[in-house]
Amino acid sequence: IHGVRYDINWYGAGEVTLRLELRSIKPGSEPVSMERIVESGMGFRHWSSIGISPETYREFGRPYSWRVSLWRGQEMLAKQESFLW
């Protein structure tokens, strides 16, 4: 595996930030967080992706848990997390 892409299905309108947080199986590694600003015109469901580059994947190791959250400014609108988070 050289990298991973997380596809996120979200609902909303306007400009929001998708935040992906990952924990690694690698001992001693710190959790990593990535963000992507996305925008939609209407309040329908959308798909957006956040990818982990090959360099980051090699350094970070294999993810074992994740959390995705949707933000507008400082307000968290929604979140979804894996069982192991």
N, C-alpha and C positions, 0 to 999 in steps of 0.2 A: 504494500500500500504506500502510495507516494503523497497522498493528500485526501481530504475528506470534504464533502460539501453537504451542508445542512440546508434543506428546503423547508421553508416555514410558511404555513398557510395562516394568514391573519385577516382580520376584519377591521375596517375603519376608514376614515376619510381624512384628508389633509396630510401634513408632514409629521411623521412619527419616527422614532428610533427603535430598531430591533437590536436587542443585546443578547449575545450568545455567550454563556459561561460554561467552561469545560473543566473537569477534573481528570487527571491522567492516572493511568495504572503504574507509571514510572515512580519509584520511591523517591521522596524528597522534592518532587516537582510541585510548584505552586499552581493554583488554578489560573486559567487564562480567560480573558474576556475580550470579545470582539463586538464592534458595533457597526451598524449600517443604517444610514438615514434613507428612508423610503417615503414616497409620496403617492397619494391616489386622489383622483378627482371625486369619486363617488364612494358611498359607504358599502361597497361590495367586498366579497372575499378576494384576496390577492395571494399570489405565491411570490416569495422573495428568497434568495439564497445567500448564505454566508459560507465562504470557503476557507479551508485551512490550507495554506501553501505547503509545498513539500518541505521547505526549510523549517517552517514552524512545526510541522508534524514530526520531523526527525528529532528536533530538540525537545519537544513536548512529550512525545510518546503516544501510545494508543489511548484515546479517551475511554473512560468507563462510566461517566455520568455527565449529564448536561442539564442546563436550565436556559430557557428562552423567555425573554420578557419584552413587552411592548411599552414604550415610554413616549409621553408628550411632555417635553420639558422635564421637570422634576417629578411628574406624576406617573406612577406605574399604572397602565391601563389593564394589562393582563399578563399572566405568566403560565408557563407549562414546564414541568421538570420531570426528569427520569425518576424511576423508583429508587435508585441508589443515591440521589442527591441528598 
